[in-house]
Structure formats: C-alpha cells, structure tokens
Amino acid sequence: GCVMEMEVDENFLATKAKMLACGTINVDEATKAVDKCVITGMASPDNVAMIGELDQLIIGEDTSSHQNDLVWIYDFASGAMTRI
C-alpha cells in the first residue's frame, strides 16, 4: 500500500497527487510467509495523523502483510520514514 500527498485548491479539491511513501513486497524466501511486505517499510497504511508543528505524519498499519501491525513517522523535511 501507499500514502499519497495531494495539493488542494481553495475549495479543498485535489489538484495534484503523488505517492509519498509505499511498501515493498518481501521476496525473501525465509521470511515472506510471515511478512508479505518487508518490515523496513510500511504495509497497508490505514490511519494517518499530522503533527503540524513538527511537519511529520504518523502512519498506522492495519495489515495481514506484516506479522505485527506497525506505526511509522514520515518526516516531510528529510523524507525519512521511521518505525516507532
């Protein structure tokens, strides 16, 4: 799954969209039965919340593609995504 970033106009209608962050399919034979997506990236993002003063996005998973659902922080300034 992916999280998209959208630009909106004054009426809050989307005018542009791009992929902000996407998960990656796990091709490792030893682990892909348990984790269908690599654990260094998100899988099936479900919930998001913006931390405006830090310019960061919290991304929560609701997935069967990871053994355990994870929570991530996406930092807009650096483009880094960190598992928390």
C-alpha positions as CSV (number, residue, x, y, z in Angstrom):
1,G,0.0,0.0,0.0
2,C,0.9,3.7,-0.3
3,V,0.2,7.0,1.3
4,M,-0.5,9.8,-1.2
5,E,0.3,13.5,-0.9
6,M,-2.3,15.8,-2.5
7,E,-2.3,19.5,-3.3
8,V,-5.7,21.1,-2.9
9,D,-7.2,24.4,-4.1
10,E,-9.1,27.0,-2.1
11,N,-12.2,24.7,-2.2
12,F,-10.2,21.8,-0.9
13,L,-10.5,19.9,-4.2
14,A,-7.4,17.8,-5.1
15,T,-5.5,19.4,-8.0
16,K,-2.3,17.2,-7.8
17,A,-1.5,13.8,-6.3
18,K,1.8,11.9,-5.8
19,M,2.9,8.8,-3.9
20,L,4.5,9.9,-0.7
21,A,5.6,6.5,0.6
22,C,4.9,2.9,-0.4
23,G,5.6,-0.5,1.0
24,T,7.7,-3.2,-0.8
25,I,6.8,-6.8,-1.4
26,N,9.0,-9.2,0.5
27,V,10.8,-11.6,-1.8
28,D,13.0,-13.3,0.9
29,E,12.0,-17.0,0.8
30,A,13.0,-17.3,4.5
31,T,10.6,-14.6,5.8
32,K,7.9,-13.9,3.2
33,A,5.4,-16.5,4.6
34,V,5.3,-14.4,7.8
35,D,5.9,-10.9,6.4
36,K,4.5,-10.5,2.9
37,C,6.0,-6.9,2.9
38,V,9.5,-6.1,4.0
39,I,9.5,-4.9,7.7
40,T,11.7,-1.9,6.9
41,G,8.7,-0.3,5.2
42,M,5.0,0.0,5.7
43,A,2.3,-2.3,4.6
44,S,-1.4,-1.5,4.1
45,P,-1.4,2.0,5.6
46,D,-4.8,2.7,7.2
47,N,-4.7,5.6,9.6
48,V,-2.8,8.9,9.4
49,A,-2.4,11.9,11.7
50,M,-0.5,15.1,11.0
51,I,1.9,16.6,13.6
52,G,1.9,20.1,12.1
53,E,4.4,21.8,14.5
54,L,7.0,19.0,13.7
55,D,6.0,18.6,10.0
56,Q,5.6,14.9,10.5
57,L,2.9,12.4,9.6
58,I,2.0,9.4,11.8
59,I,1.1,6.4,9.6
60,G,-0.6,3.3,11.2
61,E,-1.0,-0.1,9.6
62,D,-3.9,-2.4,9.6
63,T,-2.5,-5.3,7.6
64,S,-2.1,-9.0,7.3
65,S,1.1,-8.4,5.3
66,H,3.3,-7.9,8.5
67,Q,3.3,-10.4,11.4
68,N,2.7,-7.4,13.7
69,D,1.0,-4.1,12.7
70,L,3.4,-1.2,12.9
71,V,3.3,2.6,13.3
72,W,5.6,4.9,11.3
73,I,6.6,8.6,11.4
74,Y,7.2,10.3,8.0
75,D,9.3,13.4,8.3
76,F,8.5,15.9,5.4
77,A,11.7,17.9,5.8
78,S,14.0,14.9,5.4
79,G,11.8,12.4,3.6
80,A,12.7,9.8,6.1
81,M,10.3,7.2,7.5
82,T,11.0,5.7,10.9
83,R,9.3,2.8,12.5
84,I,8.1,3.7,16.1
